[in-house]
Protein backbone atom coordinates (compact mmCIF):
# COMPACT_ATOMS: atom_id res chain seq x y z
CA UNK A 1 0.00 0.00 0.00
CA UNK A 2 1.04 3.59 -0.56
CA UNK A 3 0.57 5.35 2.78
CA UNK A 4 0.75 9.01 3.74
CA UNK A 5 1.88 9.44 7.34
CA UNK A 6 1.35 12.73 9.19
CA UNK A 7 3.12 12.70 12.56
CA UNK A 8 5.12 15.63 13.95
CA UNK A 9 7.04 13.60 16.54
CA UNK A 10 10.21 12.84 14.62
CA UNK A 11 11.17 9.61 16.39
CA UNK A 12 7.65 8.16 16.19
CA UNK A 13 7.38 9.19 12.54
CA UNK A 14 10.64 7.43 11.70
CA UNK A 15 9.71 4.34 13.71
CA UNK A 16 6.34 3.97 11.98
CA UNK A 17 7.92 4.43 8.55
CA UNK A 18 10.62 1.84 9.20
CA UNK A 19 8.17 -0.67 10.66
CA UNK A 20 5.55 -0.41 7.90
CA UNK A 21 8.15 -0.41 5.14
CA UNK A 22 9.45 -3.70 6.52
CA UNK A 23 6.08 -5.15 5.47
CA UNK A 24 6.46 -3.82 1.94
CA UNK A 25 4.36 -0.68 2.32
CA UNK A 26 5.49 2.58 0.70
CA UNK A 27 5.29 5.35 3.31
CA UNK A 28 5.59 9.07 2.63
CA UNK A 29 6.23 10.90 5.92
CA UNK A 30 5.06 14.43 6.75
CA UNK A 31 5.48 16.52 9.89
CA UNK A 32 3.33 19.50 8.90
CA UNK A 33 -0.40 19.48 8.20
CA UNK A 34 -0.27 21.94 5.32
CA UNK A 35 2.46 20.02 3.50
CA UNK A 36 0.55 16.77 3.96
CA UNK A 37 -2.69 18.37 2.71
CA UNK A 38 -0.90 19.69 -0.40
CA UNK A 39 0.48 16.22 -1.15
CA UNK A 40 -2.93 14.62 -0.67
CA UNK A 41 -4.37 16.82 -3.41
CA UNK A 42 -1.54 16.10 -5.85
CA UNK A 43 -0.83 12.40 -5.31
CA UNK A 44 -2.74 9.16 -4.92
CA UNK A 45 -2.61 7.15 -1.69
CA UNK A 46 -4.23 3.97 -0.41
CA UNK A 47 -4.26 5.01 3.25
CA UNK A 48 -3.77 8.06 5.47
CA UNK A 49 -2.33 7.74 8.99
CA UNK A 50 -2.86 11.10 10.68
CA UNK A 51 -1.97 12.63 14.00
CA UNK A 52 -4.44 15.31 15.09
CA UNK A 53 -2.32 17.93 16.87
CA UNK A 54 0.17 18.89 14.16
CA UNK A 55 1.47 22.27 12.88
CA UNK A 56 -0.48 24.40 10.38
CA UNK A 57 -3.62 22.28 9.79
CA UNK A 58 -4.80 19.71 12.33
CA UNK A 59 -5.57 16.18 11.23
CA UNK A 60 -9.34 16.49 11.67
CA UNK A 61 -9.61 19.66 9.60
CA UNK A 62 -7.53 18.03 6.87
CA UNK A 63 -10.10 15.25 6.46
CA UNK A 64 -12.95 17.77 6.42
CA UNK A 65 -11.26 19.74 3.66
CA UNK A 66 -10.47 16.60 1.65
CA UNK A 67 -14.09 15.48 1.77
CA UNK A 68 -15.15 18.92 0.53
CA UNK A 69 -12.87 18.25 -2.44
CA UNK A 70 -14.46 14.79 -2.86
CA UNK A 71 -11.21 13.04 -1.95
CA UNK A 72 -11.99 9.97 0.13
CA UNK A 73 -9.17 7.73 1.36
CA UNK A 74 -9.30 5.29 4.32
CA UNK A 75 -7.86 7.03 7.39
CA UNK A 76 -6.45 5.88 10.71
CA UNK A 77 -5.98 8.52 13.39
CA UNK A 78 -3.15 8.23 15.91
CA UNK A 79 -3.37 10.71 18.75
CA UNK A 80 -2.81 11.30 22.43
CA UNK A 81 -6.18 13.06 22.58
CA UNK A 82 -8.73 11.21 24.68
CA UNK A 83 -11.54 13.80 24.61
CA UNK A 84 -14.68 11.98 23.49
CA UNK A 85 -15.63 14.96 21.32
CA UNK A 86 -12.42 14.66 19.32
CA UNK A 87 -12.85 10.91 18.96
CA UNK A 88 -16.49 11.33 17.94
CA UNK A 89 -15.55 13.99 15.39
CA UNK A 90 -12.93 11.66 13.90
CA UNK A 91 -15.45 8.86 13.43
CA UNK A 92 -18.12 11.24 12.15
CA UNK A 93 -15.64 12.29 9.49
CA UNK A 94 -15.46 8.67 8.41
CA UNK A 95 -12.13 7.55 9.85
CA UNK A 96 -11.67 3.77 9.87
CA UNK A 97 -9.81 3.54 13.16
CA UNK A 98 -8.49 5.57 16.08
CA UNK A 99 -5.35 4.60 17.99
CA UNK A 100 -4.52 6.30 21.26
CA UNK A 101 -0.85 7.04 21.90
CA UNK A 102 1.25 5.35 23.07
CA UNK A 103 0.53 2.23 21.03
CA UNK A 104 2.52 -0.78 19.90
CA UNK A 105 3.54 -0.63 16.24
CA UNK A 106 2.23 -4.15 15.74
CA UNK A 107 -1.20 -2.88 16.76
CA UNK A 108 -1.06 -0.31 13.96
CA UNK A 109 -0.07 -3.03 11.49
CA UNK A 110 -2.98 -5.18 12.65
CA UNK A 111 -5.40 -2.29 12.13
CA UNK A 112 -4.07 -1.86 8.59
CA UNK A 113 -4.43 -5.59 7.93
CA UNK A 114 -8.01 -5.46 9.15
CA UNK A 115 -8.82 -2.65 6.73
CA UNK A 116 -7.37 -4.68 3.88
CA UNK A 117 -9.12 -7.88 4.96
CA UNK A 118 -12.54 -6.24 5.18
CA UNK A 119 -12.03 -4.60 1.78
CA UNK A 120 -12.49 -1.14 3.22
CA UNK A 121 -9.35 0.03 1.59
CA UNK A 122 -9.47 0.46 -2.17
CA UNK A 123 -6.82 -2.17 -2.84
CA UNK A 124 -8.10 -2.34 -6.42
CA UNK A 125 -6.92 1.25 -6.80
CA UNK A 126 -3.43 1.00 -8.27
CA UNK A 127 -0.89 3.79 -8.04
CA UNK A 128 0.77 4.11 -11.45
CA UNK A 129 2.84 7.27 -10.93
CA UNK A 130 2.95 10.50 -8.97
CA UNK A 131 -0.21 11.72 -10.68
CA UNK A 132 -1.85 8.67 -12.24
CA UNK A 133 -3.80 5.88 -10.57
CA UNK A 134 -6.13 3.20 -11.86
CA UNK A 135 -9.35 1.86 -10.35
CA UNK A 136 -9.56 -1.79 -11.42
CA UNK A 137 -13.09 -2.27 -10.14
CA UNK A 138 -14.56 0.56 -12.20
CA UNK A 139 -11.92 0.40 -14.96
CA UNK A 140 -11.18 4.11 -14.64
CA UNK A 141 -7.89 5.96 -15.03
CA UNK A 142 -7.38 8.93 -12.71
CA UNK A 143 -5.05 11.90 -13.10
CA UNK A 144 -4.63 13.86 -9.86
CA UNK A 145 -7.82 12.23 -8.54
CA UNK A 146 -9.80 13.24 -11.66
CA UNK A 147 -11.26 10.45 -13.87
CA UNK A 148 -9.97 10.44 -17.45
CA UNK A 149 -12.00 9.73 -20.57
CA UNK A 150 -10.56 6.93 -22.71
CA UNK A 151 -11.83 4.80 -25.54
CA UNK A 152 -12.69 1.16 -24.86
CA UNK A 153 -9.41 -0.09 -26.35
CA UNK A 154 -7.36 2.54 -24.50
CA UNK A 155 -9.00 1.48 -21.24
CA UNK A 156 -8.24 -2.18 -21.99
CA UNK A 157 -4.60 -1.31 -22.69
CA UNK A 158 -4.28 0.61 -19.42
CA UNK A 159 -6.06 -2.19 -17.55
CA UNK A 160 -3.66 -4.80 -18.89
CA UNK A 161 -0.56 -2.70 -18.21
CA UNK A 162 -1.74 -1.60 -14.74
CA UNK A 163 -2.43 -5.17 -13.60
CA UNK A 164 1.04 -6.16 -14.79
CA UNK A 165 3.00 -3.23 -13.34
CA UNK A 166 6.71 -3.89 -13.45
CA UNK A 167 6.32 -6.61 -16.11
CA UNK A 168 6.64 -6.37 -19.87
CA UNK A 169 3.35 -6.97 -21.66
CA UNK A 170 4.16 -8.50 -25.04
CA UNK A 171 2.25 -8.11 -28.29
CA UNK A 172 0.63 -11.53 -27.96
CA UNK A 173 -0.92 -10.50 -24.63
CA UNK A 174 -2.29 -7.31 -26.19
CA UNK A 175 -3.67 -9.36 -29.07
CA UNK A 176 -5.47 -11.77 -26.76
CA UNK A 177 -6.81 -9.21 -24.26
CA UNK A 178 -7.57 -6.12 -26.35
CA UNK A 179 -8.18 -7.55 -29.84
CA UNK A 180 -9.59 -10.95 -28.90
CA UNK A 181 -12.33 -10.71 -31.52
CA UNK A 182 -10.04 -9.99 -34.46
CA UNK A 183 -6.52 -10.59 -35.73
CA UNK A 184 -4.20 -7.56 -35.81
CA UNK A 185 -0.51 -7.14 -36.47
CA UNK A 186 2.08 -5.58 -34.16
CA UNK A 187 1.99 -2.31 -36.11
CA UNK A 188 -1.71 -1.87 -35.27
CA UNK A 189 -1.02 -2.49 -31.59
CA UNK A 190 1.85 0.01 -31.62
CA UNK A 191 -0.35 2.62 -33.29
CA UNK A 192 -3.07 2.23 -30.66
CA UNK A 193 -0.61 2.38 -27.77
CA UNK A 194 1.01 5.48 -29.30
CA UNK A 195 -2.40 7.18 -29.57
CA UNK A 196 -2.91 6.46 -25.89
CA UNK A 197 0.53 7.79 -24.96
CA UNK A 198 -0.15 11.05 -26.80
CA UNK A 199 -3.19 11.86 -24.67
CA UNK A 200 -1.55 10.96 -21.35
CA UNK A 201 -0.34 13.95 -19.35
CA UNK A 202 2.59 11.95 -17.97
CA UNK A 203 4.81 9.40 -19.69
CA UNK A 204 3.83 6.29 -17.74
CA UNK A 205 3.88 3.74 -20.58
CA UNK A 206 7.39 2.57 -21.50
CA UNK A 207 8.26 1.02 -24.85
CA UNK A 208 10.47 -2.05 -24.38
CA UNK A 209 12.08 -2.39 -27.78
CA UNK A 210 11.30 -5.62 -29.58
CA UNK A 211 9.20 -6.95 -26.69
CA UNK A 212 6.21 -4.78 -25.85
CA UNK A 213 5.22 -2.18 -23.26
CA UNK A 214 5.15 -1.77 -19.51
CA UNK A 215 4.25 0.53 -16.63
CA UNK A 216 6.96 0.65 -14.00
CA UNK A 217 5.92 -0.55 -10.57
CA UNK A 218 5.49 2.55 -8.39
BELVENUR-V596158 format. One record per helix or strand. SS is the DSSP state (2 for helix, 1 for strand). FROM is the first residue (numbers start at 1). TO is the last residue. Records with the same first field share a line. If there is no record, write none. Layout:
BEGIN
SS=FROM-TO  FROM-TO
END
This chain:
BEGIN
1=2-6  26-30  32-32  47-50  55-55  75-79  97-100  125-127  132-135  140-143  146-147  169-170  206-208  212-214
2=10-21  33-42  59-68  84-92  105-117  152-163  171-178  186-199
END
